[in-house]
Amino acid sequence: MRPREITTAGLDGEVVGCMRLQRMGDHACEFGMLAASPKRRGVGLGRELVRFAEQ
């Protein structure tokens, strides 16, 4: 089984988003199950989580 982890995003001391990451090899991973709190949508959480995955 490949290593997996859940990454969370916080804003103002509150968990407001999450994403599942799975390493696919030395230089690749995939992400899925990206979610953001409905009250915090539209502030760029998804964009920042994807940016984190790409790094």
mmCIF file of the N, C-alpha and C atoms, coordinates in Angstrom:
data_MODEL
# 
_entry.id   MODEL 
# 
loop_
_atom_site.group_PDB 
_atom_site.id 
_atom_site.type_symbol 
_atom_site.label_atom_id 
_atom_site.label_alt_id 
_atom_site.label_comp_id 
_atom_site.label_asym_id 
_atom_site.label_entity_id 
_atom_site.label_seq_id 
_atom_site.pdbx_PDB_ins_code 
_atom_site.Cartn_x 
_atom_site.Cartn_y 
_atom_site.Cartn_z 
_atom_site.occupancy 
_atom_site.B_iso_or_equiv 
_atom_site.pdbx_formal_charge 
_atom_site.auth_seq_id 
_atom_site.auth_comp_id 
_atom_site.auth_asym_id 
_atom_site.auth_atom_id 
_atom_site.pdbx_PDB_model_num 
ATOM 1   N N  . MET A 1 1  ? 0.831   -1.181 0.000  1.00 0.00 ? 1  MET A N  1 
ATOM 2   C CA . MET A 1 1  ? 0.000   0.000  0.000  1.00 0.00 ? 1  MET A CA 1 
ATOM 3   C C  . MET A 1 1  ? 0.876   1.245  0.000  1.00 0.00 ? 1  MET A C  1 
ATOM 4   N N  . ARG A 1 2  ? 0.477   2.233  -0.752 1.00 0.00 ? 2  ARG A N  1 
ATOM 5   C CA . ARG A 1 2  ? 1.232   3.488  -0.817 1.00 0.00 ? 2  ARG A CA 1 
ATOM 6   C C  . ARG A 1 2  ? 0.866   4.384  0.361  1.00 0.00 ? 2  ARG A C  1 
ATOM 7   N N  . PRO A 1 3  ? 1.840   5.186  0.840  1.00 0.00 ? 3  PRO A N  1 
ATOM 8   C CA . PRO A 1 3  ? 1.544   6.089  1.960  1.00 0.00 ? 3  PRO A CA 1 
ATOM 9   C C  . PRO A 1 3  ? 0.483   7.116  1.588  1.00 0.00 ? 3  PRO A C  1 
ATOM 10  N N  . ARG A 1 4  ? -0.434  7.343  2.501  1.00 0.00 ? 4  ARG A N  1 
ATOM 11  C CA . ARG A 1 4  ? -1.491  8.341  2.323  1.00 0.00 ? 4  ARG A CA 1 
ATOM 12  C C  . ARG A 1 4  ? -1.511  9.249  3.540  1.00 0.00 ? 4  ARG A C  1 
ATOM 13  N N  . GLU A 1 5  ? -1.989  10.439 3.340  1.00 0.00 ? 5  GLU A N  1 
ATOM 14  C CA . GLU A 1 5  ? -2.189  11.319 4.471  1.00 0.00 ? 5  GLU A CA 1 
ATOM 15  C C  . GLU A 1 5  ? -3.304  12.301 4.171  1.00 0.00 ? 5  GLU A C  1 
ATOM 16  N N  . ILE A 1 6  ? -3.888  12.813 5.221  1.00 0.00 ? 6  ILE A N  1 
ATOM 17  C CA . ILE A 1 6  ? -4.893  13.865 5.120  1.00 0.00 ? 6  ILE A CA 1 
ATOM 18  C C  . ILE A 1 6  ? -4.221  15.159 5.543  1.00 0.00 ? 6  ILE A C  1 
ATOM 19  N N  . THR A 1 7  ? -4.329  16.170 4.715  1.00 0.00 ? 7  THR A N  1 
ATOM 20  C CA . THR A 1 7  ? -3.785  17.494 5.007  1.00 0.00 ? 7  THR A CA 1 
ATOM 21  C C  . THR A 1 7  ? -4.954  18.413 5.310  1.00 0.00 ? 7  THR A C  1 
ATOM 22  N N  . THR A 1 8  ? -4.801  19.231 6.336  1.00 0.00 ? 8  THR A N  1 
ATOM 23  C CA . THR A 1 8  ? -5.868  20.168 6.675  1.00 0.00 ? 8  THR A CA 1 
ATOM 24  C C  . THR A 1 8  ? -5.407  21.604 6.461  1.00 0.00 ? 8  THR A C  1 
ATOM 25  N N  . ALA A 1 9  ? -6.369  22.482 6.237  1.00 0.00 ? 9  ALA A N  1 
ATOM 26  C CA . ALA A 1 9  ? -6.103  23.916 6.091  1.00 0.00 ? 9  ALA A CA 1 
ATOM 27  C C  . ALA A 1 9  ? -6.786  24.630 7.250  1.00 0.00 ? 9  ALA A C  1 
ATOM 28  N N  . GLY A 1 10 ? -6.068  25.572 7.841  1.00 0.00 ? 10 GLY A N  1 
ATOM 29  C CA . GLY A 1 10 ? -6.630  26.324 8.953  1.00 0.00 ? 10 GLY A CA 1 
ATOM 30  C C  . GLY A 1 10 ? -6.699  27.809 8.636  1.00 0.00 ? 10 GLY A C  1 
ATOM 31  N N  . LEU A 1 11 ? -7.674  28.466 9.236  1.00 0.00 ? 11 LEU A N  1 
ATOM 32  C CA . LEU A 1 11 ? -7.840  29.903 9.069  1.00 0.00 ? 11 LEU A CA 1 
ATOM 33  C C  . LEU A 1 11 ? -8.456  30.438 10.354 1.00 0.00 ? 11 LEU A C  1 
ATOM 34  N N  . ASP A 1 12 ? -7.806  31.415 10.953 1.00 0.00 ? 12 ASP A N  1 
ATOM 35  C CA . ASP A 1 12 ? -8.296  32.005 12.207 1.00 0.00 ? 12 ASP A CA 1 
ATOM 36  C C  . ASP A 1 12 ? -8.506  30.960 13.304 1.00 0.00 ? 12 ASP A C  1 
ATOM 37  N N  . GLY A 1 13 ? -7.580  29.983 13.395 1.00 0.00 ? 13 GLY A N  1 
ATOM 38  C CA . GLY A 1 13 ? -7.649  28.966 14.437 1.00 0.00 ? 13 GLY A CA 1 
ATOM 39  C C  . GLY A 1 13 ? -8.698  27.894 14.232 1.00 0.00 ? 13 GLY A C  1 
ATOM 40  N N  . GLU A 1 14 ? -9.253  27.797 13.036 1.00 0.00 ? 14 GLU A N  1 
ATOM 41  C CA . GLU A 1 14 ? -10.319 26.842 12.735 1.00 0.00 ? 14 GLU A CA 1 
ATOM 42  C C  . GLU A 1 14 ? -9.899  25.993 11.530 1.00 0.00 ? 14 GLU A C  1 
ATOM 43  N N  . VAL A 1 15 ? -10.178 24.682 11.566 1.00 0.00 ? 15 VAL A N  1 
ATOM 44  C CA . VAL A 1 15 ? -9.948  23.822 10.395 1.00 0.00 ? 15 VAL A CA 1 
ATOM 45  C C  . VAL A 1 15 ? -11.061 24.130 9.397  1.00 0.00 ? 15 VAL A C  1 
ATOM 46  N N  . VAL A 1 16 ? -10.661 24.572 8.195  1.00 0.00 ? 16 VAL A N  1 
ATOM 47  C CA . VAL A 1 16 ? -11.640 25.018 7.208  1.00 0.00 ? 16 VAL A CA 1 
ATOM 48  C C  . VAL A 1 16 ? -11.568 24.250 5.889  1.00 0.00 ? 16 VAL A C  1 
ATOM 49  N N  . GLY A 1 17 ? -10.611 23.331 5.763  1.00 0.00 ? 17 GLY A N  1 
ATOM 50  C CA . GLY A 1 17 ? -10.498 22.547 4.538  1.00 0.00 ? 17 GLY A CA 1 
ATOM 51  C C  . GLY A 1 17 ? -9.622  21.337 4.753  1.00 0.00 ? 17 GLY A C  1 
ATOM 52  N N  . CYS A 1 18 ? -9.714  20.385 3.824  1.00 0.00 ? 18 CYS A N  1 
ATOM 53  C CA . CYS A 1 18 ? -8.865  19.197 3.904  1.00 0.00 ? 18 CYS A CA 1 
ATOM 54  C C  . CYS A 1 18 ? -8.700  18.603 2.510  1.00 0.00 ? 18 CYS A C  1 
ATOM 55  N N  . MET A 1 19 ? -7.716  17.711 2.414  1.00 0.00 ? 19 MET A N  1 
ATOM 56  C CA . MET A 1 19 ? -7.423  17.054 1.147  1.00 0.00 ? 19 MET A CA 1 
ATOM 57  C C  . MET A 1 19 ? -6.659  15.769 1.447  1.00 0.00 ? 19 MET A C  1 
ATOM 58  N N  . ARG A 1 20 ? -6.942  14.713 0.689  1.00 0.00 ? 20 ARG A N  1 
ATOM 59  C CA . ARG A 1 20 ? -6.197  13.462 0.815  1.00 0.00 ? 20 ARG A CA 1 
ATOM 60  C C  . ARG A 1 20 ? -5.068  13.464 -0.206 1.00 0.00 ? 20 ARG A C  1 
ATOM 61  N N  . LEU A 1 21 ? -3.872  13.138 0.250  1.00 0.00 ? 21 LEU A N  1 
ATOM 62  C CA . LEU A 1 21 ? -2.706  13.011 -0.629 1.00 0.00 ? 21 LEU A CA 1 
ATOM 63  C C  . LEU A 1 21 ? -2.230  11.564 -0.611 1.00 0.00 ? 21 LEU A C  1 
ATOM 64  N N  . GLN A 1 22 ? -1.812  11.065 -1.764 1.00 0.00 ? 22 GLN A N  1 
ATOM 65  C CA . GLN A 1 22 ? -1.249  9.721  -1.847 1.00 0.00 ? 22 GLN A CA 1 
ATOM 66  C C  . GLN A 1 22 ? -0.010  9.764  -2.718 1.00 0.00 ? 22 GLN A C  1 
ATOM 67  N N  . ARG A 1 23 ? 1.119   9.366  -2.144 1.00 0.00 ? 23 ARG A N  1 
ATOM 68  C CA . ARG A 1 23 ? 2.370   9.326  -2.904 1.00 0.00 ? 23 ARG A CA 1 
ATOM 69  C C  . ARG A 1 23 ? 2.309   8.193  -3.914 1.00 0.00 ? 23 ARG A C  1 
ATOM 70  N N  . MET A 1 24 ? 2.618   8.523  -5.174 1.00 0.00 ? 24 MET A N  1 
ATOM 71  C CA . MET A 1 24 ? 2.571   7.549  -6.260 1.00 0.00 ? 24 MET A CA 1 
ATOM 72  C C  . MET A 1 24 ? 3.958   7.087  -6.688 1.00 0.00 ? 24 MET A C  1 
ATOM 73  N N  . GLY A 1 25 ? 4.983   7.764  -6.244 1.00 0.00 ? 25 GLY A N  1 
ATOM 74  C CA . GLY A 1 25 ? 6.357   7.447  -6.591 1.00 0.00 ? 25 GLY A CA 1 
ATOM 75  C C  . GLY A 1 25 ? 7.253   8.519  -6.015 1.00 0.00 ? 25 GLY A C  1 
ATOM 76  N N  . ASP A 1 26 ? 8.515   8.510  -6.406 1.00 0.00 ? 26 ASP A N  1 
ATOM 77  C CA . ASP A 1 26 ? 9.470   9.479  -5.869 1.00 0.00 ? 26 ASP A CA 1 
ATOM 78  C C  . ASP A 1 26 ? 9.139   10.916 -6.251 1.00 0.00 ? 26 ASP A C  1 
ATOM 79  N N  . HIS A 1 27 ? 8.537   11.120 -7.405 1.00 0.00 ? 27 HIS A N  1 
ATOM 80  C CA . HIS A 1 27 ? 8.305   12.483 -7.893 1.00 0.00 ? 27 HIS A CA 1 
ATOM 81  C C  . HIS A 1 27 ? 6.845   12.753 -8.243 1.00 0.00 ? 27 HIS A C  1 
ATOM 82  N N  . ALA A 1 28 ? 5.932   11.960 -7.708 1.00 0.00 ? 28 ALA A N  1 
ATOM 83  C CA . ALA A 1 28 ? 4.522   12.159 -8.051 1.00 0.00 ? 28 ALA A CA 1 
ATOM 84  C C  . ALA A 1 28 ? 3.616   11.778 -6.889 1.00 0.00 ? 28 ALA A C  1 
ATOM 85  N N  . CYS A 1 29 ? 2.523   12.486 -6.802 1.00 0.00 ? 29 CYS A N  1 
ATOM 86  C CA . CYS A 1 29 ? 1.466   12.126 -5.866 1.00 0.00 ? 29 CYS A CA 1 
ATOM 87  C C  . CYS A 1 29 ? 0.139   12.494 -6.504 1.00 0.00 ? 29 CYS A C  1 
ATOM 88  N N  . GLU A 1 30 ? -0.919  11.979 -5.935 1.00 0.00 ? 30 GLU A N  1 
ATOM 89  C CA . GLU A 1 30 ? -2.243  12.360 -6.392 1.00 0.00 ? 30 GLU A CA 1 
ATOM 90  C C  . GLU A 1 30 ? -3.010  12.903 -5.202 1.00 0.00 ? 30 GLU A C  1 
ATOM 91  N N  . PHE A 1 31 ? -3.950  13.771 -5.485 1.00 0.00 ? 31 PHE A N  1 
ATOM 92  C CA . PHE A 1 31 ? -4.784  14.278 -4.409 1.00 0.00 ? 31 PHE A CA 1 
ATOM 93  C C  . PHE A 1 31 ? -6.239  14.078 -4.754 1.00 0.00 ? 31 PHE A C  1 
ATOM 94  N N  . GLY A 1 32 ? -7.048  14.052 -3.739 1.00 0.00 ? 32 GLY A N  1 
ATOM 95  C CA . GLY A 1 32 ? -8.480  13.889 -3.935 1.00 0.00 ? 32 GLY A CA 1 
ATOM 96  C C  . GLY A 1 32 ? -9.201  14.261 -2.654 1.00 0.00 ? 32 GLY A C  1 
ATOM 97  N N  . MET A 1 33 ? -10.500 14.094 -2.679 1.00 0.00 ? 33 MET A N  1 
ATOM 98  C CA . MET A 1 33 ? -11.317 14.368 -1.506 1.00 0.00 ? 33 MET A CA 1 
ATOM 99  C C  . MET A 1 33 ? -11.059 15.782 -0.976 1.00 0.00 ? 33 MET A C  1 
ATOM 100 N N  . LEU A 1 34 ? -10.873 16.724 -1.871 1.00 0.00 ? 34 LEU A N  1 
ATOM 101 C CA . LEU A 1 34 ? -10.647 18.112 -1.483 1.00 0.00 ? 34 LEU A CA 1 
ATOM 102 C C  . LEU A 1 34 ? -11.976 18.702 -1.011 1.00 0.00 ? 34 LEU A C  1 
ATOM 103 N N  . ALA A 1 35 ? -11.978 19.301 0.171  1.00 0.00 ? 35 ALA A N  1 
ATOM 104 C CA . ALA A 1 35 ? -13.205 19.881 0.722  1.00 0.00 ? 35 ALA A CA 1 
ATOM 105 C C  . ALA A 1 35 ? -12.884 21.184 1.429  1.00 0.00 ? 35 ALA A C  1 
ATOM 106 N N  . ALA A 1 36 ? -13.845 22.093 1.389  1.00 0.00 ? 36 ALA A N  1 
ATOM 107 C CA . ALA A 1 36 ? -13.713 23.375 2.082  1.00 0.00 ? 36 ALA A CA 1 
ATOM 108 C C  . ALA A 1 36 ? -15.013 23.659 2.818  1.00 0.00 ? 36 ALA A C  1 
ATOM 109 N N  . SER A 1 37 ? -14.899 24.303 3.954  1.00 0.00 ? 37 SER A N  1 
ATOM 110 C CA . SER A 1 37 ? -16.062 24.692 4.732  1.00 0.00 ? 37 SER A CA 1 
ATOM 111 C C  . SER A 1 37 ? -16.959 25.599 3.881  1.00 0.00 ? 37 SER A C  1 
ATOM 112 N N  . PRO A 1 38 ? -18.255 25.320 3.825  1.00 0.00 ? 38 PRO A N  1 
ATOM 113 C CA . PRO A 1 38 ? -19.147 26.160 3.019  1.00 0.00 ? 38 PRO A CA 1 
ATOM 114 C C  . PRO A 1 38 ? -19.078 27.643 3.388  1.00 0.00 ? 38 PRO A C  1 
ATOM 115 N N  . LYS A 1 39 ? -18.883 27.944 4.653  1.00 0.00 ? 39 LYS A N  1 
ATOM 116 C CA . LYS A 1 39 ? -18.839 29.362 5.045  1.00 0.00 ? 39 LYS A CA 1 
ATOM 117 C C  . LYS A 1 39 ? -17.522 30.036 4.681  1.00 0.00 ? 39 LYS A C  1 
ATOM 118 N N  . ARG A 1 40 ? -16.518 29.262 4.258  1.00 0.00 ? 40 ARG A N  1 
ATOM 119 C CA . ARG A 1 40 ? -15.220 29.830 3.870  1.00 0.00 ? 40 ARG A CA 1 
ATOM 120 C C  . ARG A 1 40 ? -14.923 29.667 2.385  1.00 0.00 ? 40 ARG A C  1 
ATOM 121 N N  . ARG A 1 41 ? -15.877 29.214 1.609  1.00 0.00 ? 41 ARG A N  1 
ATOM 122 C CA . ARG A 1 41 ? -15.650 29.049 0.170  1.00 0.00 ? 41 ARG A CA 1 
ATOM 123 C C  . ARG A 1 41 ? -15.500 30.405 -0.496 1.00 0.00 ? 41 ARG A C  1 
ATOM 124 N N  . GLY A 1 42 ? -14.697 30.434 -1.551 1.00 0.00 ? 42 GLY A N  1 
ATOM 125 C CA . GLY A 1 42 ? -14.504 31.663 -2.302 1.00 0.00 ? 42 GLY A CA 1 
ATOM 126 C C  . GLY A 1 42 ? -13.337 32.502 -1.824 1.00 0.00 ? 42 GLY A C  1 
ATOM 127 N N  . VAL A 1 43 ? -12.571 31.981 -0.838 1.00 0.00 ? 43 VAL A N  1 
ATOM 128 C CA . VAL A 1 43 ? -11.427 32.754 -0.327 1.00 0.00 ? 43 VAL A CA 1 
ATOM 129 C C  . VAL A 1 43 ? -10.093 32.156 -0.769 1.00 0.00 ? 43 VAL A C  1 
ATOM 130 N N  . GLY A 1 44 ? -10.127 31.124 -1.643 1.00 0.00 ? 44 GLY A N  1 
ATOM 131 C CA . GLY A 1 44 ? -8.895  30.553 -2.179 1.00 0.00 ? 44 GLY A CA 1 
ATOM 132 C C  . GLY A 1 44 ? -8.368  29.331 -1.448 1.00 0.00 ? 44 GLY A C  1 
ATOM 133 N N  . LEU A 1 45 ? -9.179  28.712 -0.594 1.00 0.00 ? 45 LEU A N  1 
ATOM 134 C CA . LEU A 1 45 ? -8.713  27.518 0.131  1.00 0.00 ? 45 LEU A CA 1 
ATOM 135 C C  . LEU A 1 45 ? -8.347  26.385 -0.820 1.00 0.00 ? 45 LEU A C  1 
ATOM 136 N N  . GLY A 1 46 ? -9.202  26.096 -1.778 1.00 0.00 ? 46 GLY A N  1 
ATOM 137 C CA . GLY A 1 46 ? -8.922  25.022 -2.737 1.00 0.00 ? 46 GLY A CA 1 
ATOM 138 C C  . GLY A 1 46 ? -7.648  25.278 -3.510 1.00 0.00 ? 46 GLY A C  1 
ATOM 139 N N  . ARG A 1 47 ? -7.463  26.512 -3.951 1.00 0.00 ? 47 ARG A N  1 
ATOM 140 C CA . ARG A 1 47 ? -6.256  26.884 -4.691 1.00 0.00 ? 47 ARG A CA 1 
ATOM 141 C C  . ARG A 1 47 ? -5.009  26.658 -3.835 1.00 0.00 ? 47 ARG A C  1 
ATOM 142 N N  . GLU A 1 48 ? -5.076  27.022 -2.565 1.00 0.00 ? 48 GLU A N  1 
ATOM 143 C CA . GLU A 1 48 ? -3.918  26.850 -1.681 1.00 0.00 ? 48 GLU A CA 1 
ATOM 144 C C  . GLU A 1 48 ? -3.658  25.381 -1.366 1.00 0.00 ? 48 GLU A C  1 
ATOM 145 N N  . LEU A 1 49 ? -4.700  24.587 -1.217 1.00 0.00 ? 49 LEU A N  1 
ATOM 146 C CA . LEU A 1 49 ? -4.496  23.157 -0.994 1.00 0.00 ? 49 LEU A CA 1 
ATOM 147 C C  . LEU A 1 49 ? -3.871  22.495 -2.211 1.00 0.00 ? 49 LEU A C  1 
ATOM 148 N N  . VAL A 1 50 ? -4.320  22.862 -3.403 1.00 0.00 ? 50 VAL A N  1 
ATOM 149 C CA . VAL A 1 50 ? -3.712  22.312 -4.630 1.00 0.00 ? 50 VAL A CA 1 
ATOM 150 C C  . VAL A 1 50 ? -2.260  22.773 -4.740 1.00 0.00 ? 50 VAL A C  1 
ATOM 151 N N  . ARG A 1 51 ? -1.975  24.019 -4.420 1.00 0.00 ? 51 ARG A N  1 
ATOM 152 C CA . ARG A 1 51 ? -0.597  24.523 -4.457 1.00 0.00 ? 51 ARG A CA 1 
ATOM 153 C C  . ARG A 1 51 ? 0.292   23.724 -3.504 1.00 0.00 ? 51 ARG A C  1 
ATOM 154 N N  . PHE A 1 52 ? -0.240  23.420 -2.306 1.00 0.00 ? 52 PHE A N  1 
ATOM 155 C CA . PHE A 1 52 ? 0.487   22.599 -1.339 1.00 0.00 ? 52 PHE A CA 1 
ATOM 156 C C  . PHE A 1 52 ? 0.792   21.224 -1.924 1.00 0.00 ? 52 PHE A C  1 
ATOM 157 N N  . ALA A 1 53 ? -0.209  20.594 -2.566 1.00 0.00 ? 53 ALA A N  1 
ATOM 158 C CA . ALA A 1 53 ? -0.009  19.279 -3.167 1.00 0.00 ? 53 ALA A CA 1 
ATOM 159 C C  . ALA A 1 53 ? 1.047   19.314 -4.260 1.00 0.00 ? 53 ALA A C  1 
ATOM 160 N N  . GLU A 1 54 ? 1.065   20.374 -5.039 1.00 0.00 ? 54 GLU A N  1 
ATOM 161 C CA . GLU A 1 54 ? 2.038   20.496 -6.125 1.00 0.00 ? 54 GLU A CA 1 
ATOM 162 C C  . GLU A 1 54 ? 3.462   20.678 -5.608 1.00 0.00 ? 54 GLU A C  1 
ATOM 163 N N  . GLN A 1 55 ? 3.607   21.270 -4.449 1.00 0.00 ? 55 GLN A N  1 
ATOM 164 C CA . GLN A 1 55 ? 4.953   21.455 -3.890 1.00 0.00 ? 55 GLN A CA 1 
ATOM 165 C C  . GLN A 1 55 ? 5.455   20.151 -3.346 1.00 0.00 ? 55 GLN A C  1 
# 
